[in-house]
Structures are given as C-alpha cells and as structure tokens.
Amino acid sequence: MEWKLFADLAEVAGDDRITVSVPADATVGDALEALLDDRPALRERVLADDGTLYDHVNLLRNGADASLADDAAPDDELALFPPVSGG
C-alpha cells in the first residue's frame, strides 16, 4: 500500500511516497499506524494527543475523502496533506 505525502508532511517524512505493509483485512487507520511506526516524526504533525487525526489534515483513499475506519486494500493509494493556502 502506498502513501503519498504533500508539502511539509513529505519534508518531515523524508520522502513524498512511502510504501507500507499491512494485513489483508487492514483499515486506513492500520495503514496510518504502519506509516507512523516507520516515520515517527510524522505522528505529532498528523495525530492529536487522543490519537485522532487532526481536523486540518486531509486524508484521501484513492482520491476520495477517507476516514481511519475505512477498509484498505493492498492496491490502495492513500494520501495525507495539510491545509494549503495561497493567492
């Protein structure tokens, strides 16, 4: 399963694409834990103290909004990106 990371999340992780291994019955939350176990510096950027995803971090599965409880398939592309502003 591949994660795509954008903006400063990619900088903190050291790469913008990271592959993780999770069991066949995994959720998006399981895939996020695998990512954070491999790149612990990301944890404080994406998760609140209670373990929930910060509201300002966008989570996508195959290009659509996702939640940590969603099922995840081995060929899914998951993405995390912070809010973007500009003009």
N, C-alpha and C positions, 0 to 999 in steps of 0.2 A: 504494500500500500504506500502511496507516495503523498507526501505533504508538500505543498507549495507555500512558501512564506514570503511576505511582502514587506517593503520599507524597513523600518528598524528591527522588525522581528527577524528578518533574514540576516541582518548585521549581527544581532545578538547570537543567533544560532550558528553563524559562520558559513551559512550556505542558504540558497533560496529553494532548493529541492532536497528533500530528505526522505529516504525510504525506511519504513519501519515494518517489522514483522509482528503480526497479531494472529490469534487463533481464528479459525473459520467462522465462529459464532460471535465475533467481536462487535462492539459498538464503536461509534465515533469517539466516545469517551475513552474506551480502551486504547484506541489508536493515538489519542492525545497523550495518554499516560506513557505509552511507548516512546512517543516523541520527546516528552519532557524528561523521561528517565535517561534518554540519550543526550539531551541538550538541557541540563538543569537550569541554566541561566535564563531560559525562556519562562520558567514556571512563574516567577514574580511578575512578568510582563503580561501574562495571559490569565492567570488564576487569582481570584480573591483569596483571602485567608480561609474562607469556608470551603474552598475547593471548587467553587462555581466559576464559570468563565466570566470575565469582566464584561459588562454591558457594551463597552466601547470596542471590544474585539469582535470582528466579524468572522464567522465560521461557515465555510461552504463545503458541501459534498457534491462533487460532480457539477459544480457551477450553480447550485441552488442552496439557499439557506438551510442550515442543518442545526441539530441540537446534539448534545453529548449522548442522549439516549437512543439516537437513531442507529439502526443496524448499519454495519460497514462491510463491504465486500472486498476481497483481495485486490480487485482491479479498480477500486475507487480512487479518485483524486480528491484529496482533502486540502483545504486552503485556510490560512489564517492571515488576516490583515487588520492593522489598526485603522482608526478613522483617518481619512485623508482630507486635507483642506487645501485650498489654493484659490488662485483667481486668474 
